[in-house]
């Protein structure tokens, strides 16, 4: 899996290195693994500005501006919170794009409504956010590895699908 993350990071770099676009991460359950994957290749400091590990609701609210009411009503593990984390990371890190995760990696912490293995991933800019919900439980370590890889894949797909819109001057 580590090799795959480096390949994904290199492909992401090809999109961002010369575009002038910047990216950051906001991670709950993955605890910095997405940031680590982003900076796995030399030169990533040209576009990766940093990340926030927002493991608690308090940090999601204080650093990312996620609405307290939303967290109370929907819990931290939902599509709306993942989207709010993208917008919050963009604002707090002063970046163009963000990649985020929020979920229940396990082994505990799950509920009947949100079982272990439920992880929401999101990425994009403030106007165009895509999400992905993971629902399988393979144990904590594998859940986190899968979530990190899937987040990188989701972000790469986002860049592939949206680069012309994000950087119209780069169209060929």
Order of alpha helices (4+ residues) and beta strands (2+ residues): alpha-beta-alpha-beta-alpha-alpha-alpha-beta-beta-beta-alpha
